Amino acid sequence: MVQIGNFHFGRADTAKDPSIGVADAFFLWDQLVSRYDIIEQTQIWQNFAHDPDLKLLLEKGLGNVLEKQINELEHQMNLFKLPLPHRPPKSARIEVNSELLEDRFMFKMVFTGMQLFLDMHARTIRSVVHNDTLRSMFIKFAMDELEIFDRICKFGKLKGWLNIAPLKYNI
């Protein structure tokens, strides 16, 4: 029997289960839990958002990015037979006064969260050295996050929701 990574040629009963180091398993778990938390928070922001552009931005972030990455992470967790953390509910509907939060504040919370998540990506990538496949997946996630962050910066400037330092001072 010949085995290359998770693929083998020969009898199935001679194949080895894929292995993962404790540190790599932790980072896989941590990345998944973080995305679960972000989904829950994003759903709450969606309930309070008034600006149609902000609502669309939050909706696209959930469907186009977070759910796809969660599916990949859950697949990897299942591949290594790791227990999955508790997943948040499919939706978070809150029936309260929707004037409680301003769109600008919610955008700044999303923006700050993305900045922190970029740091998390860097820490994860530099720490996952044993498993090349996982490291490649995390690098892809980081590159996706950088592209989104670039668009979020432009969106925030367009809306006037970013605190940008003045270009020059008149003294």
Beta strands, then each sheet from edge to edge (+ up, - down):
strand 1: 2-4
strand 2: 7-9
sheet 1: 1+ 2-
end
